[in-house]
Amino acid sequence: MSHSMSQAEREAFLADVHVGVIGIATAAGPALAVPIWYGYEPGGELWVITEPSSVKARAIASAGRFSLCAQTEAPPYKYVSVEGPVTSTEVCDEPTRRAMAYRYLGPEFGDMYLESTADRGGSHVYRMSPERWYTVDFAKDFTG
């Protein structure tokens, strides 16, 4: 039995709320792999927000691409890993910051997060066009 997800399954899974792990090749040695919030809608681009002076942003700018893996934390395990080129970088506006905070924290805690990080400013949105997908859904062992 195949554990791979269909296109619809993988896109729906990636669109759900998971903390992703971004992976970025670096010239200085091993790839950078750190947790990150992300946004995605089926058929669209994946996007992350980070400050342009961060290690993540500098690595993204240098590599021109990144990967992201999202997974479930409880069995039966599932994951989607996606990789592709950066398609755009833009200054992150307040509605985009708010949408991301609400996605992960809900309105009440999202507003608290936005207030506590208001002085950071200057974040950018990095968009990636998914080219390669890797998926596993071990729940298929119990449904097939």
C-alpha positions as CSV (number, residue, x, y, z in Angstrom):
1,M,0.0,0.0,0.0
2,S,1.2,3.5,-0.9
3,H,1.5,6.0,1.9
4,S,1.8,8.9,-0.5
5,M,-0.9,11.6,-0.5
6,S,-2.8,12.6,-3.6
7,Q,-2.4,16.2,-4.8
8,A,-5.7,17.2,-3.1
9,E,-4.7,15.5,0.2
10,R,-1.2,17.1,0.3
11,E,-2.5,20.6,-0.5
12,A,-5.3,20.3,2.1
13,F,-2.8,19.0,4.7
14,L,-0.4,21.9,4.0
15,A,-3.2,24.4,4.2
16,D,-4.0,23.2,7.7
17,V,-2.3,24.8,10.7
18,H,1.0,23.2,11.5
19,V,4.3,24.7,12.6
20,G,6.6,24.1,9.7
21,V,10.3,23.5,9.6
22,I,12.0,25.6,7.0
23,G,15.1,24.2,5.4
24,I,17.5,26.5,3.5
25,A,20.9,25.6,2.0
26,T,23.8,27.7,3.3
27,A,27.2,28.4,1.8
28,A,28.7,28.3,5.3
29,G,28.0,24.7,6.0
30,P,25.0,22.6,6.9
31,A,21.5,23.6,5.9
32,L,19.5,25.8,8.2
33,A,16.5,24.0,9.6
34,V,14.3,25.9,12.1
35,P,10.6,26.0,13.0
36,I,8.5,28.7,11.4
37,W,4.8,29.8,10.9
38,Y,3.7,29.7,7.3
39,G,0.7,30.3,5.0
40,Y,-0.6,28.3,2.1
41,E,-3.8,27.9,0.1
42,P,-4.2,24.9,-2.2
43,G,-2.8,25.6,-5.7
44,G,-1.0,28.7,-4.5
45,E,2.3,29.8,-3.2
46,L,3.7,29.0,0.3
47,W,4.8,32.1,2.2
48,V,6.7,32.9,5.4
49,I,7.4,36.1,7.3
50,T,10.8,37.0,8.7
51,E,13.0,40.0,9.3
52,P,15.3,40.7,6.4
53,S,18.3,40.9,8.8
54,S,17.6,37.4,10.1
55,V,19.7,34.3,9.4
56,K,16.7,32.8,7.6
57,A,16.2,35.8,5.3
58,R,19.9,36.0,4.5
59,A,20.0,32.3,3.7
60,I,16.8,32.5,1.5
61,A,18.3,35.5,-0.4
62,S,21.5,33.5,-1.0
63,A,20.0,30.2,-2.0
64,G,17.0,31.6,-3.9
65,R,14.9,28.7,-2.7
66,F,13.8,26.9,0.4
67,S,11.9,23.8,1.6
68,L,9.3,23.4,4.3
69,C,8.2,20.3,6.1
70,A,4.9,20.2,8.1
71,Q,3.9,17.2,10.1
72,T,1.4,15.8,12.6
73,E,2.6,15.4,16.2
74,A,0.4,12.3,17.0
75,P,0.1,8.9,15.3
76,P,-0.8,7.9,12.8
77,Y,1.9,10.3,11.5
78,K,1.6,12.4,8.3
79,Y,3.9,14.9,6.7
80,V,4.2,17.0,3.7
81,S,7.6,18.4,2.6
82,V,7.7,20.9,-0.3
83,E,10.6,22.7,-2.0
84,G,10.8,25.4,-4.6
85,P,12.2,28.7,-5.7
86,V,11.5,32.0,-4.1
87,T,9.1,33.9,-6.4
88,S,8.9,37.2,-4.6
89,T,9.9,39.1,-1.5
90,E,7.9,42.1,-0.3
91,V,7.5,44.2,2.8
92,C,5.0,42.6,5.2
93,D,2.0,44.8,5.7
94,E,-0.2,44.9,8.9
95,P,-3.1,42.8,7.4
96,T,-0.6,40.1,6.4
97,R,1.0,40.1,9.9
98,R,-2.4,40.0,11.5
99,A,-3.6,37.1,9.3
100,M,-0.5,35.0,10.2
101,A,-0.9,35.8,14.0
102,Y,-4.6,34.9,13.9
103,R,-3.9,31.7,12.0
104,Y,-1.6,30.4,14.7
105,L,-2.9,32.1,17.9
106,G,-6.5,33.2,17.2
107,P,-7.8,36.7,17.6
108,E,-7.2,37.3,21.3
109,F,-3.7,35.9,21.6
110,G,-2.9,37.1,18.0
111,D,-3.6,40.7,19.1
112,M,-1.4,40.2,22.1
113,Y,1.4,38.9,20.0
114,L,1.0,41.7,17.5
115,E,1.2,44.3,20.3
116,S,4.2,42.7,21.9
117,T,6.1,42.6,18.6
118,A,5.0,45.9,17.1
119,D,8.4,47.5,17.7
120,R,10.1,44.9,15.5
121,G,8.7,46.2,12.2
122,G,10.3,45.7,8.9
123,S,9.4,42.1,8.3
124,H,9.3,40.7,4.8
125,V,7.1,38.1,3.2
126,Y,9.0,35.4,1.2
127,R,6.9,33.5,-1.3
128,M,7.8,30.1,-2.7
129,S,6.4,28.2,-5.6
130,P,6.1,24.5,-4.7
131,E,8.0,22.4,-7.3
132,R,8.8,19.1,-5.4
133,W,6.5,17.4,-3.0
134,Y,7.2,14.5,-0.6
135,T,4.4,13.1,1.4
136,V,3.5,10.3,3.8
137,D,0.2,9.4,5.4
138,F,0.5,6.4,7.7
139,A,-3.2,6.6,8.5
140,K,-3.7,4.9,5.1
141,D,-2.6,1.7,6.8
142,F,-5.8,1.8,8.8
143,T,-8.3,2.9,6.1
144,G,-7.2,1.0,3.1
